Each structure stands twice: as structure tokens, then as C-alpha cells.
């Protein structure tokens, strides 16, 4: 009505109507363009629906920062509400996240209700945040937990993980509530394991059934994961590629599920005589068990004609420690030397 009245008055002055109308339409177009741009940016920043982003921008006069802060606050409140309502619902699915930085690495397990949500980018992003937060926490504590091998390793429980800091304002429990508010499904922090090796050692990593590599993150996610700490015992003639051999050892760990490393000296002795001496009649079940559960005695997954012990002797390596995670397994089954 104001525009019509304004134009009516202007019509009394020929030649002014068109310029006024053009200026009005131009300013309106600029406002709409700015709103659309902010809407797209807010959607990209937060991952919330266009409807919620538009509501937030309308509420704060198209102010992007205020709208984002309000959305995060509302999502976290809603997330806590949903987390409370969904707390008793089973979280049988989920992902293992593996992240390495130099000579330290971590594996985390985060569970959700359905495999559909496990493939969701918001959920996978949270797994990456959990891995990064755990690795930061471990960096603070690693000096306290080195064992006699020089390798530091610690397993964190769900309750411990909840308190790990994501940033100055939120911990993992807060971030989990925020994510629940977005995905609308229950999820739980299950466990985490961290490992750090001395400077003359290496850590290999592997994730099986990879979902995707998180953008802006070094975290790989999948259904199985493994870490292995090893060192070189002497220079060999073959080219040494620690990332490659570490990945292959972890593939074996994921596929063959060893329980211990085994004794390097004992395995070497057994392997050098095994073709010369027939297996004794009535040999102990303990020896058979060792073959099944000790990593060095197992047939190498990628080449069953040799054992892992023979492989590392060829590569002039010593396996110091390892860990294996399978999504949904008992948290006690992590591997130990």
C-alpha cells in the first residue's frame, strides 16, 4: 500500500515514476540476493535444513553469525532432548575411525542404531572429531604410560571419551548431543585406543570396508581397524616402505585376528627346523593354539606360503605391539603383545 501511494503521488510528476520503480526493484533484488547467499552459506556451515536456516536468518535480520550461533544452540538443546528420549535404544551399528599423526595413532568406535546412519556424513564427521579429540588427549598423557618396549598404549572407556575436549566450549558428549539433534538417531561413544612409538619405530594403520575419507580430516572410517608398532632390526637390500609394510601387517591383523605377537626368537628357531623334523605324535594342544593365535606363527594372509614370522625376517623387522577393532565386538578384544 505504501508503494502504491508513493507511486500515485509520483505519477503526478511525469518522468519520475520509472526511475523510482527501478531503484525500488534494484534494492529489493539486492536484499534477496544477499539473503540467498547467506542462506547457502549457513546451510554449508551448519548442515541444517534450508527451512531451519531460513528461520534463523529471518529471526536475526539476515545476520549470518547470529543465525549460526542460534542454530547451534537450538540443535544442542534438541540433541540433549533426543539423546534422553533415545538413550535406551540399541546402537548395534556404527564405525571404527583410525587416525595417525607421525608416530602416534588412534582407533575409536562410535555406534549408532542403523547402518544407514553409519553412512551419513554428519555421523562420519563426528567419528573424525572423536578420533582427533582422543589423539589430543593421548598426546597430553603419553609420557605417563610408556611400557618396557618404549611403546605407549592406552584404552579409553566410553565415559572417559565423553569428557575429551572438541574445542573451548564443547566436549565429545556435547558434540554427540549436537549430532543426535541433526541425525535424529541414538548414538554412543564406545571405546578408543591410542598408541605411540619411539622415534626409531613405525606405526602402521589400516581400515577395512572403508566408507570414505573425511574431508578436512585425516580420519579413515570403516567396520574394522588395526594399528601395529614395529621397528627395523637392520638395513636390508630391499627398498623399505614403512607405510606399505605397516598397512599389509594391519591387513593381516584384521583378517586373521591374532591375540598376541609371539616370541620372535622362538618362532625363528621353530621355522628353521620345521621342515627337517616331523611333527611329534601327540603334540600338545598348546602348540596348535599358538599357531592359531600368535601372529608370528600364523600363515601370512596375503601370501599363505610363508608365515608372518618369515615375512618380518625377510624384511628385517620386529613387531612390537598391535591392536585390532571390529565394530560391535567386546571392548576387551583389542590385541596385546
ABEGO torsion letter per residue (X at the ends): XAAAAAAAAAAABBGAAAAAAAAAAAAAAAAAAAAAAAAAAAAAAAGBBAAAAAAAAAAAGGBAAAAAAAAAAAAAAAAAAAAAAAAABBBABEBBBBBBBEABBBBBBBBBABAAAAABAAAAAAAAAAAAAAAAAAAAAAAAABBAAGBBBBBBBAAAAAABBABAABBAAAAAAAAAAAAGBBBBBABBBBBBBBAABBBBBBBBGBABBBBGBABBBBABBBBBBBBBABBBABBBBAAAAAAAAAAAAAAAGBABAEBAAAAAAAAAAAAABBBBBGBBAAAAAAAAABAAABBBAABAABBAAAAAAAAGBBBABBBBBBBGBBAABAEBX
